[in-house]
Every structure is written in structure tokens, then in C-alpha cells.
Amino acid sequence: MSFFDTLVASTAAERAAFAAIPQIRDGVAGRISRDAYVAYLGQAYHHVSQTVPLMQAARARLGDDQAVYRSALDDYIAEETGHEQWILNDIRAAGGDPVQAVADGPNAATELMVAYAYDTIQRVNPMAFFGMVYVLEGTSIQLANVGAEAVQKSLGLPPAAFTYLVSHGALDQDHILFLKQVLDGVTDAGDRAAIIHMARMMFGLFGGVFASIPHVAPRETADAV
């Protein structure tokens, strides 16, 4: 079994718990309000704006013998730079206030997720960051390919309100293939363990970001629980 396949298998329980979060489940089905979607975009801004700095921090801590992973991060940095601006544009197109979204700052769950990533990179193992990449890109494919279309249809919002999700859906499909290639080259047992641990933690932390978004479950969902 390749390391990427091991990573997928090792995080199955955490991935299932993430998918069961009401905000995720209802978002993929298009059963969320405009306010909930705008709130999601606000939190997305606050963690996406830290993506490039996190990658730069991880890259700076990799050694010369890890040049292949530094190169991979260079590619990711080039791809991800400026994406937080897409989110602000989406907030505006969805009827929200991007200036206020920035000023409000991250929810506690978002702040904790970002802080954990920085701490792991600096204190534990910078290779662990690839576990975060696996979680964020894998989940964004699901949200983009299914959720964006469903939410747009249910809320009647313009395509301009979904540029971040839709563009990331296409980008991250390519990124996951690239990530698989990168991860399958990881042979160090300590690096593998750090990546798996980070992924498991990130499913919970990223799930907490979604759970922190105000959301009223549809009546049929609430009645069925």
C-alpha cells in the first residue's frame, strides 16, 4: 500500500466524523442560509490568508536533504498566493461586507486550527504540514464539486459569489494528484507518523471551524434526529 493510501485509510474515522457535521452535511445538500454561507466565507478568509505564511514557515524548517518537499511547497505557494482576495470578492457578491469580515477576525475554532498548524511546524515536524494539505484540499473538492452548485441553486446567488469554491474544486483535484506523488515519496517513519497525526487532528480542528458557523438545521433534518 502506498503511503498516500495508508494516509487515507488511517484517517477514515476522522473523515467520516467531519462529513457528519450538520453544517457540512447541509451545505453539501444546499440547505444553508445566505448568512451561513457568508459566515463560512469569512472563516475561510481567516484561515486561507494564513496558508502561504504556513507554507513558508514549513519550507524554512525543511533541510537541504528535503529539497523535493521544499520544491513542492514552492509550487503550492505559487498556486495559493492571493486566494484570500477571491474570498473577499465572493463575500461582496453574496451580499456580505468583506471589510467587516476581516475586521471581525477569526472564530476561536479557526484561530486554534491555524495556531496548531504553526505550532506543529515550529515545535514538532514541518513535514506534518502535508497532512493539513491533504485535509484542506480533499475536503474542498467535496465542497466545491457538490456543495457550491447546490448552495448557488438554493440561494439564487450569482456565480461571482462562488469563485473561491469553484476554482478550488478544479485546482485541488490536480493538487491531490500532485500531493499523492509527493507523499508516496515520503519514506521516513517519523515524517509519515507526523503527517498522519496532523491529518487526524486537522479533520477535527477544521470540523470545528464549520461547527462554529451559526446554522439552523432544516426542519426535516432536525425532526429526523
C-alpha positions in Angstrom: 0.0 0.0 0.0 1.4 3.4 -0.9 1.8 6.0 1.8 -1.0 8.1 0.4 -3.4 5.2 0.6 -2.2 4.5 4.1 -3.0 8.1 5.0 -6.5 7.8 3.5 -7.1 4.6 5.4 -5.7 5.9 8.6 -8.0 8.9 8.7 -11.2 7.2 7.7 -12.9 7.6 11.1 -12.0 11.3 11.3 -13.1 11.9 7.7 -16.5 10.3 8.5 -16.9 12.4 11.6 -16.1 15.6 9.6 -18.7 14.7 6.9 -21.4 14.2 9.6 -21.1 17.8 10.9 -24.5 19.4 10.3 -23.0 22.5 8.6 -21.1 20.2 6.2 -24.0 17.8 5.6 -26.5 20.6 4.9 -24.0 22.7 3.0 -23.3 19.9 0.5 -27.0 19.5 0.1 -27.6 23.2 -0.4 -29.6 23.5 2.8 -27.9 26.6 4.3 -28.9 30.2 4.6 -27.1 33.1 2.8 -25.9 34.3 6.2 -24.4 30.9 6.9 -22.6 30.9 3.6 -21.2 34.4 4.1 -20.1 33.4 7.6 -18.3 30.4 6.1 -16.6 32.6 3.6 -15.5 34.9 6.5 -13.8 32.0 8.3 -12.4 30.7 5.0 -10.7 34.1 4.6 -9.1 33.9 8.0 -7.5 30.5 7.5 -6.8 30.8 3.8 -4.9 34.1 4.4 -2.5 32.1 6.6 -1.9 29.3 4.0 1.0 30.9 2.3 2.7 32.0 5.6 2.3 28.5 6.9 3.8 27.0 3.8 6.7 29.5 4.0 7.2 28.5 7.7 7.3 24.8 6.8 9.6 25.4 3.9 12.1 27.3 6.1 12.3 24.4 8.5 13.0 21.7 5.9 16.6 20.7 5.5 18.7 20.6 2.4 18.2 16.8 2.2 14.4 17.6 1.8 14.7 19.7 -1.3 12.0 17.8 -3.1 9.5 18.8 -0.4 10.7 22.4 -0.4 10.2 22.4 -4.2 6.6 21.1 -3.7 5.9 23.9 -1.3 7.3 26.4 -3.8 4.7 25.1 -6.2 1.9 25.3 -3.7 2.9 28.8 -2.7 2.8 30.0 -6.3 -0.6 28.5 -6.7 -2.2 29.7 -3.4 -0.9 33.3 -3.3 -3.8 35.8 -3.4 -6.6 33.3 -3.0 -7.9 35.1 0.1 -8.8 38.0 -2.2 -11.1 35.7 -4.1 -12.9 35.1 -0.9 -13.4 38.8 -0.1 -14.8 39.2 -3.6 -17.2 36.3 -3.1 -18.4 37.8 0.2 -19.2 41.1 -1.6 -21.0 39.3 -4.4 -23.0 37.3 -1.8 -24.2 40.5 -0.2 -21.8 40.5 2.7 -19.3 43.1 3.9 -15.7 42.0 3.2 -14.3 44.8 5.3 -16.4 43.8 8.3 -15.4 40.1 7.7 -11.8 41.0 8.0 -12.3 43.3 11.0 -14.3 40.6 12.9 -11.4 38.3 12.9 -11.5 34.5 13.1 -13.8 32.5 15.3 -11.9 30.8 18.1 -12.0 27.4 16.3 -10.4 29.0 13.2 -7.7 30.7 15.3 -7.0 27.4 17.1 -6.7 25.5 13.9 -4.2 27.9 12.5 -2.3 28.1 15.7 -2.0 24.3 15.9 -0.6 24.2 12.4 2.1 26.9 13.2 3.0 25.1 16.5 3.3 21.7 14.8 5.6 23.2 12.1 7.8 25.0 14.6 7.8 22.6 17.5 7.3 19.1 16.1 7.9 18.4 12.4 7.5 20.7 9.4 6.7 17.7 7.2 3.4 17.4 9.2 2.1 20.3 7.2 1.4 17.9 4.3 -1.2 16.3 6.5 -3.0 19.6 6.7 -2.8 20.0 2.9 -4.4 16.6 2.5 -7.3 17.5 4.7 -8.0 21.0 3.3 -7.6 20.1 -0.4 -9.5 16.8 0.0 -12.5 18.4 1.7 -12.5 21.4 -0.6 -13.1 19.1 -3.6 -16.2 17.7 -2.0 -17.5 21.2 -1.0 -16.7 22.7 -4.4 -17.9 19.9 -6.7 -21.2 19.3 -4.8 -21.8 22.0 -2.3 -21.2 25.1 -4.4 -23.7 24.2 -7.1 -26.3 23.1 -4.5 -25.9 26.3 -2.5 -25.9 28.5 -5.5 -29.1 26.9 -6.8 -30.9 27.1 -3.4 -29.9 30.7 -2.6 -30.1 32.1 -6.1 -26.7 33.8 -5.7 -24.7 34.8 -8.8 -21.7 32.8 -10.0 -19.5 35.6 -8.8 -20.2 34.6 -5.2 -18.6 31.2 -5.7 -15.3 31.9 -7.4 -13.2 30.6 -4.5 -15.1 27.3 -4.1 -15.5 26.6 -7.8 -11.9 27.5 -8.8 -10.5 25.5 -5.8 -12.5 22.5 -6.8 -10.7 22.3 -10.2 -7.3 23.3 -8.7 -7.5 20.9 -5.8 -8.2 17.9 -8.0 -4.9 18.5 -9.7 -3.3 19.2 -6.3 -4.5 15.9 -4.8 -2.8 14.0 -7.6 0.4 16.0 -7.1 0.1 15.5 -3.3 -0.2 11.7 -3.8 3.0 11.8 -5.8 4.8 13.8 -3.1 3.5 11.7 -0.2 4.3 8.4 -1.8 8.0 9.6 -1.8 8.0 10.0 2.0 9.9 7.1 3.5 10.9 8.3 6.9 8.8 6.7 9.6 8.8 9.8 11.8 7.6 12.0 8.9 4.9 9.6 8.0 3.6 9.5 11.6 3.7 13.3 11.8 1.7 13.6 8.6 -0.9 11.1 9.7 -1.3 12.7 13.1 -1.6 16.2 11.6 -4.3 14.9 9.2 -6.3 13.3 12.1 -6.1 16.4 14.1 -7.0 18.7 11.2 -10.2 16.8 10.4 -11.3 17.6 14.0 -10.0 21.2 14.0 -11.3 22.0 10.5 -14.6 20.4 11.5 -14.7 22.8 14.5 -14.4 25.7 12.1 -17.5 24.6 10.3 -19.3 23.7 13.6 -18.6 27.3 14.8 -20.6 28.8 11.9 -24.2 29.7 13.0 -26.6 27.4 11.3 -30.2 26.3 11.8 -30.8 22.7 10.5 -33.7 22.3 8.2 -36.9 21.1 9.9 -36.8 17.7 8.1 -33.3 17.2 9.3 -34.0 18.3 12.8 -37.1 16.1 13.0 -35.2 13.1 11.8 -32.5 13.4 14.5 
